[in-house]
Amino acid sequence: MIGTVSAGKDVQVWVATMPVDMRKSFDGLAEVVRSFLGQNPLSGSLFVFRNRNAQRVKILWWDRDGLAIYYKRLERGTFQFPASGAKSVNIDSAQLMRLLSGMKLTARRAS
């Protein structure tokens, strides 16, 4: 999924800066996107969430047919989310790939 999205048009990637309950699925994450991040979950953007200890990540994406979730768990280490006072930060697809590899990145733009 991620390779397909990053190879396409400029898809916006929004990273939530606060942890989210990983028990949330499609509707729960879509509601977080709407009410907490102030975004439209059906926009085609990727919305990236982490759990409290930053060992798990979920990405919510509307692919024009329905919502899709990408879920990753690190066996060692933690995901290095950008620090920001904003509710979410915008990153590009290269930064997303770095994040999913466990590498540290800095925020580009806050919302």
Secondary structure, 3 states (H helix, E strand, C coil): CHHHHHHCCCCCEEEECCCCCCCCCHHHHHHHHHHHCCCCCCCCCEEEEECCCCCEEEEEEECCCCEEEEEEECCCCCCCCCCCCCCEEEECHHHHHHHHCCCCCCCCEEC
